[in-house]
Amino acid sequence: MSTIVQPGATRTGIDPRGPQFTAAITAGVLVVVLATAPSTFATVLLALQTALFATGAVRGVQKTPTAWLFRTAVRPRLSPPDDLEDPAPPRFAQTVGLAFGVVGLVGFLTGLDILGLIAVGFALAAAVLNAVFHFCLGCEMYLLLKRLGT
């Protein structure tokens, strides 16, 4: 799980349910990619998902279209979160998703469909872990790398 900002601390973190919501949408998109691959449709859909990963990796998870959807349509219907999450680990997770998306696109675009399918499968597994179990694999990788580096 990502670093948590305690309730009494400065509230600069993000609602942890936002990345979980994004992961659910991502999982749905990736299921469609796998179900329709190899095809132009699957490649275009994966390109769109990869662009979303890039947005989250470069601008931060709170700046993605799915974060906007969560903030405007879902969040107002929920109670306030118990605590906030440091946005750095989910941002790193988006970078990991971006890497899998790029590898998947390279696979599909070069005719190495099995490479594309495997990359999308790994991204799907990570998205499902987050969406269903609130276990962010990329976030855990971030925290482990941070611990190893200090």
Backbone hydrogen bonds, N-H to C=O, Kabsch-Sander energy under -0.5 kcal/mol:
donor,donor_aa,acceptor,acceptor_aa,energy
5,V,84,L,-3.7
6,Q,4,I,-0.6
9,A,6,Q,-1.6
12,T,10,T,-1.8
14,I,85,E,-2.8
18,G,15,D,-1.9
20,Q,16,P,-1.0
21,F,17,R,-2.2
22,T,18,G,-2.6
23,A,19,P,-2.4
24,A,20,Q,-1.7
25,I,21,F,-2.0
26,T,22,T,-2.9
27,A,23,A,-2.7
28,G,24,A,-2.0
29,V,25,I,-2.4
30,L,26,T,-2.8
31,V,27,A,-2.2
32,V,28,G,-1.8
33,V,29,V,-2.2
34,L,30,L,-2.6
35,A,31,V,-2.5
36,T,32,V,-1.7
37,A,33,V,-1.3
43,T,39,S,-2.0
44,V,40,T,-2.8
45,L,41,F,-2.7
46,L,42,A,-2.5
47,A,43,T,-2.2
48,L,44,V,-2.3
49,Q,45,L,-2.4
50,T,46,L,-2.7
51,A,47,A,-2.0
52,L,48,L,-1.9
53,F,49,Q,-2.4
54,A,50,T,-2.4
55,T,51,A,-2.2
56,G,52,L,-2.3
57,A,53,F,-2.4
58,V,54,A,-2.7
59,R,55,T,-2.6
60,G,55,T,-0.7
60,G,56,G,-0.7
63,K,60,G,-2.0
64,T,61,V,-1.1
68,W,64,T,-2.0
69,L,65,P,-2.3
70,F,66,T,-2.5
71,R,67,A,-2.9
72,T,68,W,-2.5
73,A,69,L,-2.7
74,V,69,L,-0.9
74,V,70,F,-1.1
75,R,70,F,-3.7
77,R,74,V,-1.9
78,L,75,R,-1.9
84,L,5,V,-1.4
85,E,14,I,-3.1
86,D,3,T,-2.4
91,R,87,P,-1.9
92,F,88,A,-2.3
93,A,89,P,-2.3
94,Q,90,P,-1.9
95,T,91,R,-1.4
96,V,92,F,-2.1
97,G,93,A,-2.5
98,L,94,Q,-2.4
99,A,95,T,-2.1
100,F,96,V,-2.2
101,G,97,G,-2.7
102,V,98,L,-2.7
103,V,99,A,-2.4
104,G,100,F,-2.6
105,L,101,G,-2.6
106,V,102,V,-2.8
107,G,103,V,-2.5
108,F,104,G,-2.6
109,L,105,L,-3.1
110,T,106,V,-1.7
111,G,108,F,-0.7
112,L,107,G,-1.7
113,D,111,G,-1.5
115,L,112,L,-0.8
116,G,112,L,-1.8
117,L,113,D,-2.9
118,I,114,I,-2.4
119,A,115,L,-2.5
120,V,116,G,-2.5
121,G,117,L,-2.4
122,F,118,I,-2.3
123,A,119,A,-2.2
124,L,120,V,-2.7
125,A,121,G,-2.4
126,A,122,F,-2.1
127,A,123,A,-2.3
128,V,124,L,-2.7
129,L,125,A,-2.2
130,N,126,A,-1.8
131,A,127,A,-3.1
132,V,128,V,-2.9
133,F,128,V,-0.7
133,F,129,L,-1.4
134,H,130,N,-1.3
135,F,129,L,-1.8
136,C,134,H,-0.6
137,L,135,F,-0.9
140,E,136,C,-2.3
141,M,137,L,-2.2
142,Y,138,G,-2.3
143,L,139,C,-2.4
144,L,140,E,-2.4
145,L,141,M,-2.8
146,K,142,Y,-2.5
147,R,143,L,-2.3
148,L,144,L,-2.4
149,G,145,L,-1.7
150,T,146,K,-0.7
150,T,147,R,-0.7
